[in-house]
Structures are given as C-alpha cells and as structure tokens.
Amino acid sequence: MSTRQRRRAQSGAASAMLAVVTPVVLVLLTLLFQLVAWQQADHIAHLAARRGADAARLLGGTDSAGRQQATDTLAQLGPDLLTGAEVVVTKQGSTVSAEVSGEAISLIPWLHLPVHERAQGTVEQFVGPGAQP
C-alpha cells in the first residue's frame, strides 16, 4: 500500500476521533467542577457550623445568637453554593452543638450531593479567683 493510499484510508479519522473524545472530555470536566462545588459547599458548611457554635458558647451566648451567626456566614460566603441550608444550634448543659446541612449546587441535573457538618464546643464559664473549675 502506498503512502497516498494510506492517507486516503485514514481520511476523516481525526474528525471521527474528535467527535468521540470531545463529549467524554466535557463530561469529565463537568464532573470535576461538580466535585469542586461540592467540596466548597462542604467547607462553607463547616465554617458556618464552627462560627455558630463559637457564638453560642461565648459567656452569655444563646442558641439564637449561634443560629444567626451561622446563617450570616452562609449568606456571606455561599448563598448559591449550599442550597436548602438548615442550621440547628443546641445548647445542653456545658456543651454547644451546631449542625449545618443542605445540598451542594448541582451542575448535573440528576446529581444531588448532600452536605452535613457539625461543630461542638464547651460553654465558656467565668471562674472567680480561688474557685475550682
């Protein structure tokens, strides 16, 4: 087979290969962006839970102050990245717990990735001089 005949036999092979490879690359890129969006939503939820727990555990802090701090954090950092966000802050005895849950923004319509983060801490207490903690 001559070089000219070989070229004719492979005519259009690059176009066919591009037609097959391009959609696969686009799907992989979309999945990568979805993973990054989910990870970012998880980080935002973690920070909101941490800030909510910290606000509630301060001396004189309340559940509602913790909830407000967590909600403000979500509004500032990722109102679109974490959808359907729910914040629950509970203060029981000397322990504070803040939970933030929701769903990461979906770039792929059928893919719904849940996000759930929890932060805990001990309530600050004032102990006078000579008193036992």
C-alpha positions in Angstrom: 0.0 0.0 0.0 1.5 3.3 -1.0 1.6 6.4 1.2 -1.1 8.1 -0.8 -3.5 5.1 -0.4 -2.8 5.0 3.4 -3.7 8.7 3.7 -6.9 8.1 1.8 -7.8 5.2 4.0 -7.4 7.3 7.1 -9.2 10.3 5.7 -11.7 11.7 8.2 -10.3 9.6 11.1 -9.3 12.7 13.1 -12.8 14.2 12.8 -14.4 10.9 14.0 -12.0 10.7 16.9 -12.7 14.3 17.9 -16.4 13.6 17.8 -16.0 10.7 20.2 -13.4 12.3 22.5 -14.8 15.8 22.9 -18.1 14.7 24.8 -16.1 12.4 27.1 -13.7 15.3 28.0 -16.6 17.7 28.6 -18.4 15.2 30.9 -15.2 14.6 32.9 -14.7 18.4 33.2 -18.3 18.9 34.4 -17.8 16.1 37.0 -14.6 17.8 38.1 -16.4 21.2 38.5 -19.2 19.4 40.4 -16.7 17.9 42.8 -15.1 21.3 43.4 -18.5 22.9 44.0 -19.4 20.1 46.5 -16.1 20.5 48.3 -16.5 24.2 48.5 -20.1 23.9 49.9 -18.8 21.4 52.5 -16.1 23.9 53.6 -18.7 26.7 53.8 -21.0 24.5 55.9 -18.1 23.6 58.2 -17.1 27.2 58.7 -20.8 28.2 59.4 -21.2 25.4 61.9 -17.9 26.4 63.6 -18.9 30.1 63.8 -22.4 29.2 65.0 -21.0 27.0 67.8 -18.4 29.6 68.8 -21.1 32.4 69.0 -23.4 30.2 71.2 -20.6 29.0 73.5 -19.5 32.5 74.5 -20.2 33.7 78.0 -23.8 34.9 77.7 -24.2 33.4 74.2 -27.5 31.8 73.2 -28.8 29.3 70.7 -30.4 32.1 68.6 -27.1 34.0 68.5 -25.3 30.9 67.2 -28.0 30.3 64.6 -27.8 33.9 63.5 -24.0 33.8 63.2 -24.2 30.6 61.2 -26.9 31.9 58.9 -25.0 35.2 58.3 -21.9 33.2 57.4 -23.8 31.1 54.9 -25.3 34.3 53.4 -21.9 35.9 53.1 -19.8 33.0 51.8 -22.1 30.8 49.7 -25.7 31.7 49.3 -25.7 29.9 45.9 -23.2 27.1 46.7 -25.2 25.5 49.5 -28.9 25.2 48.7 -31.7 24.4 51.2 -29.4 25.1 54.1 -30.7 24.3 57.6 -29.0 25.4 60.7 -29.6 23.8 64.1 -27.8 25.1 67.2 -28.4 23.4 70.6 -27.0 24.2 74.0 -27.3 21.5 76.6 -25.6 21.9 79.9 -22.0 22.8 79.2 -21.9 21.7 75.6 -22.9 23.5 72.4 -23.6 21.8 69.1 -24.2 23.4 65.7 -25.2 21.5 62.7 -25.4 22.8 59.1 -26.9 20.7 56.4 -28.0 21.3 52.8 -27.2 20.3 49.3 -24.3 21.4 47.1 -25.3 23.3 43.9 -25.9 20.8 41.1 -24.2 21.3 37.8 -25.6 17.9 36.7 -29.4 17.9 37.0 -29.7 14.3 38.3 -26.7 14.5 40.8 -27.7 15.7 44.3 -24.8 15.8 46.7 -25.7 16.3 50.4 -23.6 18.3 52.8 -23.7 17.9 56.5 -21.3 19.4 59.0 -21.3 19.5 62.8 -19.2 21.5 65.3 -19.2 21.2 69.1 -17.7 23.1 71.9 -17.9 23.8 75.7 -19.7 26.8 77.0 -17.4 29.4 78.5 -17.8 29.9 82.2 -16.3 32.6 84.5 -14.5 31.1 87.4 -13.5 33.5 90.1 -10.1 33.5 91.9 -9.6 30.6 94.2 -12.7 28.7 92.8 -12.4 25.2 91.4 -13.3 24.9 87.7 
